[in-house]
Amino acid sequence: MFAQRRGDTEFVLTEKTPRLRVSARDFAWLKKLARGREGWLFILSVLLAWQILAVSLSGTARGYLLPTLTVTLAELWKALPELLRGTWASALILVPGYALAVAAGVAWGLLVGTTGWLWRAFVPFARAASPVPGTVYIPYAIAVLPTFKLSSIFLIFIGAFWPVFLNAAAGANTVAAGHRENAKILGLTKFQYLRLVALPAALPHIFNGMGVGLVLTFILLTVAEAFAVHSGLGYFIQTYADYANYPKMVAGILYVGLVTSLCMGALDRLRRRVIFWEKKV
């Protein structure tokens, strides 16, 4: 209750002002609409923040270093033929190196993970060697190997091999004791055990390693092409960075991110198809 005076007249108001109550149910429709699209919404938020920041910096010295999204997309469209040629050149380096790394990492990892003396002998060395950045091998690879292309393939191999190997070995080493005993009772040979028991058990670990290895290969690919070859996506980015053409450089970075995202998505779909018993998030 409160009083309000207007002139010589006093009014007494007894009605309570209604309160606005907001509950989680009022936003249930928004949550339902966004479910399954969180990734795209986050990307759109980042792009919107990029555009706002770039526009706010336009006309300043720093504004030239960060072109707007619209300018970047326009440069990306103009440079698309060159980027597609660079994608093909990069694929000729990335695919052989990554494929060899996966094949060698899985085979050697399964063998080490299921052989006690190999585990004790090799895993300590692997744990010491795997954290060494692949970029430190660039001078040696260029000096030892006959061509720049082989040097780049070697760097890709090194970058992808260790994550795949360590995850494959860990997965094979953690096979349940009951499964190992059943394999002995059934009289499985070493190769049969690796193929029928160790490999299926290690598949989730192997795909985790393949995902980490794929990201590292794109990082090393960009660095290797910037120094060792004269074509490819890394070369495209480094060339326009040297010429201070930042709109085109940022367009190249955006394109590499898109290609990496598509490759990671393809790997994720392959994982869901191969490991069909794995629970989806």
N, C-alpha and C positions, 0 to 999 in steps of 0.2 A: 504494500500500500504506500502511495506517495501522493503529495498534494502539488497542484500546479495552479498558479495564479495568473489570470488574464484580466488586467485592469483591476476593477473592484470586486471581481467574482473569483471565487476559489473553487476549483474542481478537485474532487478526491477520486483517484483512479485506483481501483482494487484489482483489476485484471493483471495477471502476471504476463510478462512478455514471453512469448514462446521461444524456447531454445532450439537451435539447430543442432541436431544430433547426427553425426556421421559414423557409420559402422563399416566394418569390412565388407559386409554384403553389398553396400552401395557400389563398391569397386569390383565386385565379382565378375561383372561382364567384361571389364577392362583386362583383368587377369586372364580370363578365358580367351579373350581375343589375342592377347600377347603370347599365350602358351604355344611353344613350338616355333615362335618367331623371335625369340630373345636375341639370337645372334644377329639377325638382320636389323633389329631395332638398335642394337648397340653400334653396329657399323654405321647406320644412318645418323646416330647421335654424334659419332666421331666425325663424320663428314660434315655435318652441320656446324659442329664446333670449329672445324678446320676453316670452313667458309667464313664464319663470323670473325675468327681471329685474323685471317688473311685480309679481309676487307678493312678491319680496324687498323691494320698495319700498312695498308696501301698508301702510297705517297711518301713513305719514310724509307730510310736506307735498308731497314730490315724487311720491308715489304717486298723487295725484289727477291730476297732469299726464300720467301714463302708465297708462291703464286696462289691465287684463288683456285678453288675447285673447278670453276667454269673454265678458267684459262688452262688449267692442267688437262682437263678432259678434251679441250680443243686441240692441244698439242699432242695428246695421246692419239686422237683420231688422225691427225696429220702424219704422225710417225708410225702408224699401225703397220704399213707394209715393211718398213725397216725392222720393226719389232718382231714381226712374224718370221722374217729371215733370220733374225737373231735367235728366235726360239728354236728354229730348226738346228742352227749351229750349236746351241747350248745342249739340245737333246742328244746330239751326236757325242757329246762328252759325258753328260749326266747319266744317260741310260746304261751304257756299258759299265761305267764305274760303279753305279748303284747296284746293278744286277749282279756283278761279280762279288760285290761286298755282301749282298744278301745271301747268295749261294754259299760263299766261303764262311760267312759268319754263322749261318744255320748249321752247316755240316760240321764245322770244327766245334761249335758251341755244344751241339748234341753229344759229340764224341767226348769232349772234355767233361761235360756235366754228368756223364754216366760212367766215367773211368776215374777211379779214385786217385791213382798216382798222377794222371794227367791234370786233374783238378788241383792237386797240391803243388804241382810243378809249374803250371802255366798261369793260373788265375792270379797269383801275386804279381807276376810280371805284367799281366793285362791291366791290373788295377793301377799300376805305376805308369804304364805307357798310354793308357786311354785318355787321361786328362790333358795330355800334351796337345796344344792346338795344332790343327793340321796345317795352318799357315806357316809354321816354322819350317816345314819341309819344302816350301816353294823354292828356295835357292838350290837345295840339293837335288830336287826333282828336275829342275831346269838344267843343272850341270851334268847330271848322270844320264837321264833318259834322252833318246835321240831327237824327239820332236816336242814342241810345246803342247801338242794335243795329248800325247802320252803322259806328259807331266801333269796336265789337268785331270786326266782320267785317274792317275795315281792318287792325286789329292782327294778326289771324290771317293775313291775306294777306301782310303784311310779314314776319312770322315764318317762314312757309313758303316764300316766294318766293326768298329769297337762297340757301338751301342747294340748292334744286332748280335754280335758274339756274346757279350756279357749277359744279355737278356735270355738268349737261347740256352746258355750254360746254366744260368740260375733256374730257368724253368725245368730243364732236364734233371737238375740236381735235386729238385724238390718233389719228385714223383713220390707218391705215397708208398710207404713200406709194403703195404698189402699188395699193391699192384706189382711191385718188384718180385715179391715172393710168388705171386700167381704166375708171373712170366717164367720163373725158374721151374715151377711145377709143370707148366705146359711144355717146357723144353724149347723155348724160343731161342733162336740164335741171336747174336749181337745185332745183326742188321735188322732182324724182325722186331727185336725189342725197340730199337731206335725208331723204326717206321711205325709200329703199331701202338707203342706205349709212350715213349719219350716225346716223340714229335707232337701228338695230339695234346699231351699234358703241357707242353711248352709253348703251344701256339699263341695264347694270350700274351705271354712274355715276348715272344718273337715279334708280334705285330706292334707291341709297344716300342721295341728297339727299332723296328723299321720306320715308325713314325718319327722318332728322334733322329734317326739317321737321315731321313729324307729332308728334314729341316736343315740339318748340318750340311748336307750336300748342296743345297741352294746357297747357303752362306759361302761355302768354299768355292762353289762354281762362280759366284759373282767376283770373289777376290781373285781367283785363278785367271778368269777372263780379263780382268783389269790389268794383269801383269804379264800373262804368259801367251795370250792369243790376241788376234786382231779381228775378232767377230764374236757375236753372242750378246746376251743381255747384259752381262757385267761390263763388257767393252762399251756397249751403248751408254750405260750410266756414267762410266768413267770418262768417256770422250766428251760428253756434254758438260760434265762437271769441270773438266779442264778448260773448256771454253766459256765457263760461267753462264751457260744457258740453263738456268735453274728450272724454268717451266718444263723443258724437255727432260731434264734429269729427274725431276719429281714424277713426271709422267712415266718414265722408265721404272722408277721405284714402285709406283702404283701398279704397273703392269706385272712386274715380278711378283708382287704380293698376290695379285689375282691368279697368276699361274701356279704359285705355291699353294694357294688355297684350293684350287681345283684338283691338284695332285693329292693333297691331303684328304680331300673329300672322296676321291676315287679309292684311295687306300682304305679309308674308313668303310666304304661300301663293300670292298673286297673282304675286309675283316668280318663284317656282319654276315656275309654270305658263307665264308669258310667256317667261322666259329658260330654256327647257328644256335648253339645251346647257350651262348653267353647272354646274360640278362641285359636288356636295353635300359638306358637311363632316361 
